[in-house]
């Protein structure tokens, strides 16, 4: 079946503009995660959704970042007034249930954001 | 101290060699551990979960050392196709995965 999809795959924007990144998780997956990966770095946790609720927004770097999820499916990550330090790959992942064990996180291909 | 730490490498090894990576974690209450593989400019993919008793999948062996708070990944008979970055992940609490920065492996012909 279809995996996690993200759009756009690449986004180049000017400093100060707003951007919206989209994630389509695997159908039926209740847990959805957003991560950020800067060049040569590991994955930085941004936010976690269980259904449409976001019980943990602790990873969002600033109030310029926000995310929502609707219908227990599609999620959008919005970055307002982008800064150059926002340049990174934004990865979305989904899993059937949130807890660990054998519950695998499936990642999307990511959106590569470049802020000029 | 970072919650999850890895040696960034690169580890350059010849084909056929055995190579091992470690990943240390700081939260002694962590219960679930994973190794992911990430190819250049691609998304991470789960390689294997790490079980308390250790587990093996073909040429790959994962182990957990709770006393010293680290997990390891051993790759036997390295192939050129094993060249990638290997990320460890630790489940902190019930849903939050903390990833290491990754260890880069280059298998040389």
Boltz contact constraints between the chains, C-beta under 6 A:
constraints:
  - contact:
      token1: [A, 41]
      token2: [B, 101]
      max_distance: 6.0
  - contact:
      token1: [A, 42]
      token2: [B, 99]
      max_distance: 6.0
  - contact:
      token1: [A, 42]
      token2: [B, 100]
      max_distance: 6.0
  - contact:
      token1: [A, 42]
      token2: [B, 101]
      max_distance: 6.0
  - contact:
      token1: [A, 42]
      token2: [B, 102]
      max_distance: 6.0
  - contact:
      token1: [A, 43]
      token2: [B, 99]
      max_distance: 6.0
  - contact:
      token1: [A, 48]
      token2: [B, 95]
      max_distance: 6.0
  - contact:
      token1: [A, 98]
      token2: [B, 95]
      max_distance: 6.0
  - contact:
      token1: [A, 99]
      token2: [B, 94]
      max_distance: 6.0
  - contact:
      token1: [A, 100]
      token2: [B, 32]
      max_distance: 6.0
  - contact:
      token1: [A, 100]
      token2: [B, 91]
      max_distance: 6.0
  - contact:
      token1: [A, 101]
      token2: [B, 32]
      max_distance: 6.0
  - contact:
      token1: [A, 102]
      token2: [B, 49]
      max_distance: 6.0
  - contact:
      token1: [A, 104]
      token2: [B, 46]
      max_distance: 6.0
  - contact:
      token1: [A, 107]
      token2: [B, 43]
      max_distance: 6.0
  - contact:
      token1: [A, 107]
      token2: [B, 44]
      max_distance: 6.0
  - contact:
      token1: [A, 109]
      token2: [B, 43]
      max_distance: 6.0
  - contact:
      token1: [A, 110]
      token2: [B, 43]
      max_distance: 6.0
